[in-house]
Amino acid sequence: MEGGINAYHGLVATGGPEAGMAWFPEGSGTPQLTALAWLLEDGTEKFYHSACQHICKEKEHRELIGMLESAEEAHKKRLLETCSLIMGRAPVDNFPEGVIDMPEEAYMEGGVKVSEALEWARGQDIRDVLELMISLEANALDLYIRMSRRVEDKAKGVFTSLAEEERVHLNKLAGALAELG
């Protein structure tokens, strides 16, 4: 406090990209919710793929993140199947385009831009990267809980199941972080 604003020398707090809850427009139906969730899963899969390839050095961390990457792919498949079931037909070939307006950039769980997260993660300690991943998975858990409460159709069970899978991911990431000491 000594010197007040005159003592400020341009220091800035640092940290990972802030993962906040993704916003789903009011009145979105199940196909749109499913497509938006698919888009976030796709972005998270891209982040995990790059993190696994370029950031994680230890075999056990690469294996964990590879497992998470595979889980995101499985989530995308279930979301596409759910959207098809709800719509009564297969969505367009370039799903989720045609069901929702596509953003210019890829986003992942937590509403974080994939490009920003990757830029930040390069050169970071694995502990910091794992903490970011935990925040992403926590946001995904919250997302699916909120989505399951919002719908009353066949997607409710899928969203509930995906929430439980996100909880498992959180536990695995927390375990990996705890092992770092």
SERO-4910 file (N, C-alpha, C, O; in steps of 0.05 Angstrom, whole numbers):
BEGIN
 pado doro    nc1    nc2    nc3   cac1   cac2   cac3    cc1    cc2    cc3    oc1    oc2    oc3
  Met    A     16    -24      0      0      0      0     17     25      0      8     47     -8
  Glu    A     42     22      9     60     45     11     65     56    -17     74     41    -35
  Gly    A     60     81    -21     64     94    -47     39     94    -65     38    109    -85
  Gly    A     19     78    -58     -6     78    -73     -2     72   -103     16     57   -110
  Ile    A    -18     85   -119    -16     81   -148     11     89   -159     19     79   -180
  Asn    A     24    107   -146     51    116   -155     72     94   -152     92     95   -165
  Ala    A     67     74   -135     86     53   -131     81     29   -151     96     10   -151
  Tyr    A     60     31   -167     53      9   -185     73      8   -208     79     29   -220
  His    A     84    -15   -213    104    -18   -234     96    -37   -255    113    -50   -268
  Gly    A     70    -39   -261     61    -56   -283     59    -85   -277     56   -101   -295
  Leu    A     61    -94   -252     59   -122   -245     30   -131   -249     11   -117   -243
  Val    A     27   -155   -260      1   -165   -266     -1   -194   -254     17   -209   -256
  Ala    A    -24   -199   -243    -29   -226   -233    -30   -246   -256    -40   -238   -278
  Thr    A    -20   -270   -252    -21   -290   -274    -36   -314   -265    -42   -318   -241
  Gly    A    -43   -331   -284    -57   -356   -278    -69   -366   -304    -66   -354   -325
  Gly    A    -81   -389   -301    -93   -402   -325   -118   -387   -335   -128   -370   -321
  Pro    A   -126   -395   -358   -151   -383   -369   -174   -389   -349   -176   -411   -339
  Glu    A   -191   -370   -345   -213   -374   -326   -235   -389   -340   -246   -380   -360
  Ala    A   -242   -411   -328   -264   -428   -338   -289   -419   -324   -292   -423   -299
  Gly    A   -308   -408   -339   -334   -401   -328   -355   -418   -341   -349   -433   -360
  Met    A   -378   -417   -331   -399   -433   -343   -406   -423   -371   -408   -399   -375
  Ala    A   -410   -442   -389   -419   -435   -416   -448   -427   -415   -464   -439   -400
  Trp    A   -456   -407   -430   -483   -397   -430   -499   -411   -452   -489   -412   -475
  Phe    A   -522   -420   -446   -540   -432   -465   -564   -414   -468   -578   -408   -449
  Pro    A   -569   -404   -493   -591   -386   -497   -618   -396   -486   -624   -420   -489
  Glu    A   -633   -378   -474   -659   -385   -464   -676   -394   -487   -675   -383   -509
  Gly    A   -692   -415   -483   -709   -425   -503   -696   -445   -522   -708   -455   -540
  Ser    A   -670   -452   -516   -657   -472   -532   -670   -499   -527   -675   -507   -504
  Gly    A   -677   -513   -548   -688   -540   -546   -666   -560   -542   -642   -554   -543
  Thr    A   -674   -585   -538   -655   -607   -534   -635   -609   -557   -611   -613   -552
  Pro    A   -644   -608   -582   -624   -610   -604   -602   -588   -602   -579   -594   -606
  Gln    A   -610   -564   -596   -590   -542   -593   -572   -546   -569   -548   -542   -571
  Leu    A   -584   -554   -547   -567   -559   -523   -547   -582   -528   -524   -580   -520
  Thr    A   -557   -602   -542   -539   -625   -548   -517   -616   -567   -494   -624   -563
  Ala    A   -524   -601   -587   -504   -591   -606   -483   -573   -592   -459   -575   -598
  Leu    A   -492   -555   -575   -474   -538   -560   -455   -554   -542   -431   -549   -541
  Ala    A   -466   -574   -529   -450   -591   -512   -430   -606   -529   -406   -609   -521
  Trp    A   -438   -616   -552   -420   -630   -571   -397   -611   -578   -373   -620   -579
  Leu    A   -403   -586   -584   -383   -567   -592   -362   -563   -570   -338   -561   -575
  Leu    A   -371   -562   -545   -353   -558   -522   -336   -584   -517   -313   -582   -511
  Glu    A   -349   -607   -521   -334   -632   -519   -312   -634   -540   -290   -643   -535
  Asp    A   -319   -625   -564   -300   -625   -586   -276   -607   -580   -253   -614   -585
  Gly    A   -281   -583   -570   -259   -565   -563   -242   -576   -541   -217   -573   -542
  Thr    A   -254   -589   -521   -239   -600   -499   -222   -624   -509   -199   -627   -501
  Glu    A   -233   -639   -527   -218   -661   -539   -193   -650   -554   -171   -662   -551
  Lys    A   -196   -628   -568   -174   -616   -582   -153   -607   -562   -129   -610   -567
  Phe    A   -161   -595   -541   -142   -586   -520   -127   -609   -508   -103   -608   -506
  Tyr    A   -142   -630   -501   -129   -654   -489   -109   -667   -509    -88   -675   -501
  His    A   -117   -668   -534    -99   -680   -554    -73   -664   -556    -51   -676   -555
  Ser    A    -75   -638   -557    -51   -622   -559    -35   -623   -533    -10   -624   -534
  Ala    A    -49   -623   -511    -35   -624   -485    -20   -650   -482      2   -651   -472
  Cys    A    -33   -671   -491    -20   -698   -489      4   -699   -508     24   -711   -500
  Gln    A      2   -687   -531     24   -688   -550     47   -669   -543     71   -677   -546
  His    A     41   -646   -533     62   -625   -531     68   -615   -503     89   -603   -499
  Ile    A     51   -621   -484     55   -608   -458     64   -629   -437     83   -624   -422
  Cys    A     50   -651   -436     56   -671   -415     80   -688   -422     82   -700   -444
  Lys    A     98   -689   -403    123   -704   -408    122   -732   -395    134   -751   -407
  Glu    A    109   -735   -373    109   -761   -359     88   -780   -371     66   -772   -379
  Lys    A     96   -805   -373     79   -826   -385     52   -827   -372     31   -828   -386
  Glu    A     51   -827   -345     25   -830   -331      7   -806   -337    -18   -810   -337
  His    A     18   -782   -340      1   -759   -347     -9   -761   -376    -32   -754   -381
  Arg    A      9   -770   -394      0   -773   -422    -22   -794   -423    -41   -791   -439
  Glu    A    -19   -815   -408    -40   -836   -408    -67   -826   -397    -88   -831   -409
  Leu    A    -66   -811   -375    -90   -799   -364   -103   -780   -383   -127   -782   -388
  Ile    A    -88   -763   -395    -99   -743   -414   -109   -757   -439   -128   -749   -451
  Gly    A    -95   -778   -448   -104   -793   -471   -131   -806   -465   -148   -808   -482
  Met    A   -134   -816   -440   -160   -828   -432   -182   -807   -433   -204   -812   -442
  Leu    A   -175   -783   -423   -195   -761   -423   -202   -753   -452   -225   -747   -458
  Glu    A   -182   -752   -469   -187   -746   -497   -206   -766   -510   -225   -759   -524
  Ser    A   -202   -792   -504   -220   -813   -514   -248   -810   -503   -267   -815   -517
  Ala    A   -249   -803   -478   -276   -799   -465   -291   -776   -478   -315   -778   -482
  Glu    A   -277   -755   -486   -290   -732   -499   -301   -742   -526   -324   -734   -534
  Glu    A   -286   -758   -540   -296   -769   -566   -321   -786   -561   -340   -784   -577
  Ala    A   -321   -802   -540   -344   -819   -534   -368   -801   -527   -391   -807   -534
  His    A   -363   -780   -512   -385   -761   -505   -397   -749   -531   -421   -747   -533
  Lys    A   -380   -741   -549   -390   -730   -574   -408   -749   -589   -428   -742   -600
  Lys    A   -400   -774   -590   -416   -795   -603   -443   -798   -590   -463   -799   -604
  Arg    A   -443   -799   -563   -469   -801   -549   -486   -777   -553   -511   -779   -556
  Leu    A   -475   -753   -554   -490   -729   -558   -502   -728   -586   -525   -720   -590
  Leu    A   -486   -737   -606   -497   -738   -634   -520   -758   -635   -540   -753   -648
  Glu    A   -516   -781   -623   -538   -801   -622   -563   -791   -609   -585   -795   -618
  Thr    A   -559   -776   -587   -582   -764   -572   -596   -744   -589   -621   -743   -590
  Cys    A   -581   -727   -603   -593   -707   -620   -609   -720   -642   -631   -712   -649
  Ser    A   -598   -741   -654   -612   -756   -675   -638   -768   -664   -659   -767   -677
  Leu    A   -637   -779   -640   -661   -791   -628   -682   -770   -623   -706   -775   -629
  Ile    A   -674   -748   -613   -694   -726   -606   -706   -714   -632   -730   -709   -633
  Met    A   -689   -711   -652   -698   -699   -677   -714   -719   -694   -728   -711   -713
  Gly    A   -710   -745   -688   -724   -765   -704   -710   -771   -731   -721   -785   -748
  Arg    A   -687   -760   -734   -671   -764   -758   -642   -757   -752   -636   -744   -732
  Ala    A   -624   -765   -769   -596   -758   -765   -593   -728   -771   -604   -718   -791
  Pro    A   -578   -714   -754   -573   -686   -761   -556   -684   -787   -547   -705   -797
  Val    A   -553   -661   -797   -537   -656   -821   -509   -668   -818   -499   -672   -796
  Asp    A   -497   -674   -841   -471   -687   -841   -449   -671   -826   -431   -682   -815
  Asn    A   -451   -645   -827   -431   -628   -814   -440   -619   -786   -434   -596   -778
  Phe    A   -453   -637   -772   -462   -631   -744   -438   -621   -728   -416   -631   -731
  Pro    A   -443   -601   -711   -468   -589   -702   -478   -566   -719   -499   -554   -714
  Glu    A   -462   -559   -740   -471   -538   -758   -498   -546   -770   -502   -570   -776
  Gly    A   -515   -528   -773   -542   -534   -783   -562   -536   -759   -586   -533   -763
  Val    A   -552   -542   -736   -568   -544   -712   -564   -518   -695   -583   -508   -683
  Ile    A   -540   -508   -695   -533   -484   -681   -515   -466   -699   -503   -476   -718
  Asp    A   -513   -441   -692   -494   -423   -706   -467   -429   -695   -463   -431   -671
  Met    A   -448   -432   -713   -421   -440   -705   -404   -416   -698   -405   -396   -712
  Pro    A   -390   -417   -675   -372   -395   -668   -347   -395   -687   -341   -416   -700
  Glu    A   -334   -373   -689   -310   -371   -706   -287   -387   -695   -270   -396   -710
  Glu    A   -286   -389   -669   -264   -403   -656   -274   -427   -640   -298   -428   -633
  Ala    A   -256   -447   -635   -264   -470   -619   -264   -463   -590   -245   -450   -579
  Tyr    A   -285   -471   -576   -287   -468   -547   -288   -495   -534   -295   -515   -547
  Met    A   -281   -496   -509   -282   -521   -494   -299   -517   -469   -308   -495   -463
  Glu    A   -302   -539   -454   -317   -538   -430   -308   -515   -413   -284   -509   -411
  Gly    A   -327   -501   -400   -320   -478   -385   -321   -452   -401   -316   -431   -391
  Gly    A   -327   -455   -428   -328   -431   -445   -301   -419   -451   -300   -395   -458
  Val    A   -280   -434   -448   -253   -424   -453   -246   -429   -482   -251   -451   -493
  Lys    A   -233   -410   -495   -223   -413   -523   -200   -433   -522   -182   -430   -506
  Val    A   -202   -452   -540   -180   -473   -542   -154   -459   -547   -134   -466   -534
  Ser    A   -153   -440   -565   -128   -427   -572   -115   -413   -548    -91   -414   -544
  Glu    A   -132   -400   -532   -121   -386   -508   -111   -405   -487    -90   -401   -475
  Ala    A   -125   -427   -484   -116   -447   -464    -90   -460   -473    -72   -465   -456
  Leu    A    -88   -467   -498    -63   -479   -508    -39   -460   -506    -17   -467   -499
  Glu    A    -44   -435   -513    -23   -415   -511    -13   -412   -482     11   -411   -477
  Trp    A    -32   -411   -464    -25   -409   -436    -10   -434   -426      9   -432   -411
  Ala    A    -19   -457   -434     -9   -483   -423     20   -489   -432     34   -503   -417
  Arg    A     28   -478   -455     55   -484   -464     75   -472   -444     75   -449   -438
  Gly    A     92   -490   -434    113   -482   -415    104   -481   -386    120   -475   -368
  Gln    A     78   -488   -381     68   -488   -353     76   -514   -339     82   -534   -352
  Asp    A     77   -512   -314     81   -536   -297     57   -554   -300     35   -545   -302
  Ile    A     61   -581   -299     39   -600   -301     18   -595   -280     -6   -599   -285
  Arg    A     26   -586   -256      7   -580   -235    -13   -559   -244    -37   -562   -240
  Asp    A     -3   -538   -257    -21   -517   -266    -39   -526   -289    -63   -519   -289
  Val    A    -29   -543   -306    -45   -554   -328    -67   -572   -317    -90   -571   -325
  Leu    A    -60   -589   -297    -80   -606   -285   -101   -590   -271   -125   -597   -271
  Glu    A    -93   -568   -258   -113   -551   -244   -133   -539   -265   -157   -537   -259
  Leu    A   -122   -531   -288   -140   -521   -309   -159   -543   -318   -183   -538   -321
  Met    A   -148   -567   -322   -165   -589   -331   -187   -595   -310   -209   -602   -317
  Ile    A   -180   -594   -285   -200   -598   -264   -222   -577   -266   -245   -584   -263
  Ser    A   -215   -552   -271   -236   -531   -273   -253   -536   -297   -277   -531   -297
  Leu    A   -241   -546   -319   -257   -553   -343   -277   -575   -338   -300   -573   -345
  Glu    A   -267   -596   -325   -285   -619   -319   -306   -611   -298   -329   -621   -300
  Ala    A   -299   -594   -279   -319   -585   -260   -342   -569   -274   -365   -572   -268
  Asn    A   -334   -553   -293   -354   -538   -309   -371   -557   -326   -395   -553   -329
  Ala    A   -358   -578   -337   -374   -597   -353   -394   -612   -335   -416   -617   -343
  Leu    A   -385   -619   -311   -403   -632   -292   -427   -614   -286   -450   -623   -288
  Asp    A   -422   -589   -280   -443   -570   -275   -461   -567   -300   -486   -565   -297
  Leu    A   -449   -565   -323   -464   -562   -347   -485   -585   -351   -508   -580   -356
  Tyr    A   -475   -609   -348   -493   -632   -352   -514   -635   -330   -537   -643   -336
  Ile    A   -507   -627   -306   -528   -627   -285   -550   -607   -292   -573   -613   -290
  Arg    A   -541   -583   -300   -561   -562   -308   -577   -570   -332   -602   -566   -333
  Met    A   -564   -583   -351   -579   -592   -375   -599   -614   -368   -621   -614   -379
  Ser    A   -591   -632   -351   -610   -654   -343   -634   -643   -329   -656   -654   -331
  Arg    A   -631   -621   -315   -654   -608   -301   -671   -593   -320   -695   -588   -315
  Arg    A   -660   -585   -343   -674   -567   -361   -692   -582   -381   -711   -571   -392
  Val    A   -686   -608   -386   -701   -623   -406   -718   -644   -393   -713   -653   -371
  Glu    A   -739   -651   -407   -758   -671   -397   -761   -694   -417   -781   -708   -417
  Asp    A   -742   -696   -435   -745   -717   -456   -724   -739   -452   -712   -741   -431
  Lys    A   -719   -754   -473   -700   -777   -471   -672   -768   -466   -656   -785   -458
  Ala    A   -665   -743   -470   -638   -734   -465   -632   -731   -435   -608   -731   -428
  Lys    A   -652   -730   -418   -647   -726   -390   -628   -747   -379   -609   -740   -365
  Gly    A   -633   -772   -385   -616   -794   -375   -588   -792   -387   -569   -799   -373
  Val    A   -585   -784   -412   -559   -781   -424   -543   -759   -410   -520   -763   -404
  Phe    A   -556   -737   -405   -542   -715   -392   -534   -723   -363   -513   -715   -354
  Thr    A   -552   -737   -350   -545   -746   -322   -522   -766   -323   -504   -764   -306
  Ser    A   -521   -784   -342   -499   -803   -345   -473   -788   -352   -452   -795   -341
  Leu    A   -474   -768   -369   -450   -753   -376   -440   -738   -352   -416   -735   -348
  Ala    A   -458   -728   -335   -450   -714   -311   -434   -733   -293   -413   -725   -282
  Glu    A   -443   -757   -290   -429   -777   -274   -402   -783   -285   -382   -787   -270
  Glu    A   -400   -785   -311   -374   -790   -324   -355   -767   -319   -331   -771   -315
  Glu    A   -365   -742   -320   -348   -719   -314   -338   -720   -285   -316   -712   -279
  Arg    A   -355   -730   -267   -347   -733   -239   -323   -752   -237   -305   -748   -221
  Val    A   -324   -774   -252   -302   -793   -252   -277   -780   -263   -255   -784   -251
  His    A   -279   -764   -284   -256   -750   -295   -244   -731   -273   -220   -730   -270
  Leu    A   -262   -717   -259   -252   -699   -238   -236   -715   -217   -215   -706   -208
  Asn    A   -246   -738   -209   -233   -754   -189   -206   -763   -198   -186   -763   -183
  Lys    A   -204   -772   -224   -178   -781   -235   -158   -758   -236   -135   -761   -229
  Leu    A   -167   -735   -244   -149   -711   -246   -141   -703   -218   -117   -696   -213
  Ala    A   -159   -703   -199   -152   -696   -171   -132   -716   -160   -114   -708   -145
  Gly    A   -135   -741   -166   -116   -761   -157    -88   -756   -169    -68   -758   -155
  Ala    A    -87   -750   -195    -61   -744   -207    -48   -719   -195    -24   -718   -191
  Leu    A    -65   -699   -189    -54   -675   -176    -44   -681   -148    -23   -671   -140
  Ala    A    -59   -697   -133    -51   -704   -106    -24   -720   -106     -8   -717    -88
  Glu    A    -20   -737   -126      5   -752   -128     29   -734   -132     52   -742   -126
  Leu    A     25   -710   -143     47   -692   -147     57   -680   -120     78   -668   -119
  Gly    A     40   -683   -100     47   -673    -73     41   -645    -67     46   -635    -46
***
